[in-house]
Amino acid sequence: MMKLIGAVLIIAATTWTGIEAAKQLSQRPKQLRHVKAALQSLEAEIMFGHTPLHEASQKLASQLAKPISLIFETFAVKLTSSDTTVSHAWEESLKDTWKFTALKQGEFEILKQFGETLGRHDKYSQQKQINLAITHLEREEGDAHERQMKYEKMVKSLGFLSGLLLIILLM
């Protein structure tokens, strides 16, 4: 009886681990779409709303889903609370909130590079920088979607099958 309970617990734990790993794979394309939508909204705020950057970031934070909203919320707070440059505030907010996202280092570098140009140019040059960042993020989204399709089922199955293997080895 104890062996059966142990076996069920092992299967449950390894299956859950596989599902969580697969969830990371499915969250990445979704979060990339949210980031692209946020950058497009930021572009609209800059081009047509003439909204200050901290207000635009606060608006975006209220419109977006977590964890992407945390980036813009933290950015708005850093802009208003400390005497810092825009690029430094952006980079710090990325570093502070990155661990809550499913995004990879490539996206971090794209957004970091985007932040270095944020607020330094006129609105037309800023629009070009936003469009460039969106283009790079679209490429990453395609890669993320491809990885999701390729590995999501495999990771789920691997979790379950590794539990079966462990049970067989322990019996």
N, C-alpha and C positions, 0 to 999 in steps of 0.2 A: 504494500500500500504506500509506504514511504517513497519507494522507488518511482511509483507512478506519479505521485505528487511532485517529486523532484523533476521528473521528466517533463511534466506539464509546465512547471515553472521555467525550466531551461528553454523549452520551445517558445513560451510566451516572451521571455526576455530577449532571445535572439531575433524573433520575428519583429518585436517592437523596435529593436535596434535597426533592423533592415528598413522598416517603415519610416523611421526618423531620418535615416540617411537618404531615402528616396524623397522625403519631404523637402530636404535641402535642395535636391535637384529640381524639384518642381517649383520651389519658391523663387529661385534665381531669375528665370525669365519673367515671372510676374513682377518682381521688384524692379527689374530693368525697365519694364513698361511703365511702371510708376515714376521712375526717375526721368524717363523721356517725357512723360506727360508733365512732370513738374518743371522741367527745363522749358518746355513749350509755353507753359503758363507764366513762367518767369520772363520769357521773351515778350509775351503780350503785356505784362505789367511794365516792363521797361520801355517798350516801343509805343504803346498806346495809353497806358495809364500814368506814365511818368511818376510812378510810385517809388519812394525811397526804398533802398534795398532791404532794410530791416523790416519795413512794413510789408513788402512783397513776400519776404520769407515767412513772416508770421501768418499771412493769408494762406500761403502754400501749405504751411504746417497744419492749419486747421482743415484744409481740403483733402489732404492725402491720408492714406492709411499708414499705420505703423508697420515697419520700423523706418520707412523713408521719411515720414513726417518728423521723426526725431532729428534728422540731419538738419532740416530747415529751421526747426524750433530752436535747436542748440545754436545754429548760426545766428538767428535773430537775437538771441540772448547775448551772445558774445559780442555782436556789433553794438548793442546798446549799453552793455554793462562795463565794458573795458575799453581802454584807449589802445586800439590795435588796428592793424591794417585789415582790409577786406580779405586779402588772400590768406593772411595768417589766421583770421577767424574762421574762414572756410576750411582750411586744412585741419585746424584743431577740432572743429565740429565733426569733420569726417573721421578723424582718429578716435574721438570720444564715442561715436555712435556706430562705427563700422562693425563692431563685434556682435551687434544685434541683427545684422543683415545676413542674407545668404549670398551676398555678392563676393566676387573674387578680387584678387590683386590687380588684375587688368582694369576692372571698372574703377578701382580706387585711383589708379594712375590717371585714367581719363578724367575723372572728376577733380582730382588734385590739380591737374594741368589746366582744366577749365577755371578753377578757382584762382589760379595765378593771373588770369586775364580779367577776372570779374571786377568791374568798377573802374578799370584803368583806361577804357576807351570811350569814344562817343557811342551813342546808341546803335548806330549802324554797324560799327565794328564789333560791338558787343553781340549784335544779332548774328553776325557771321561766326563768332566764337561759339555761341549757343548752338547754331546749326551744325558746326563742326563736331561739337561734343555729342550731339544727338546722332550724327552719322556714325561716329565711333561706337556709341552705345547700341545702335541697331546691329552693327556687326557682332558685337558681343552677345546681343540677344539671340541672334541666329545661331551662334555657337552654343549658347546655353540651351536653347530649344533642341538642338541636335543632340547634345549630351543627355538631355532629359529623355528623349525618345530612345536613345541607344542604351542607357544604363538604368533607367528607373525600375523596370520590371526585374532586371537582373539583380539589382541590389535588394529588392524585396525578397526575391527567391533565395538569394544567397543568405539572408538572415535566417530564414526558415530552415534551409538545408544545413547551415552550419550548426543549428540547434540539434537537428537529427544526427549529424555526425558526432557531436559531443555526447549525445545520449548513447549512441552505439559504442563509442569508445569507453564510456564509463560503466557500461553494463557488463 
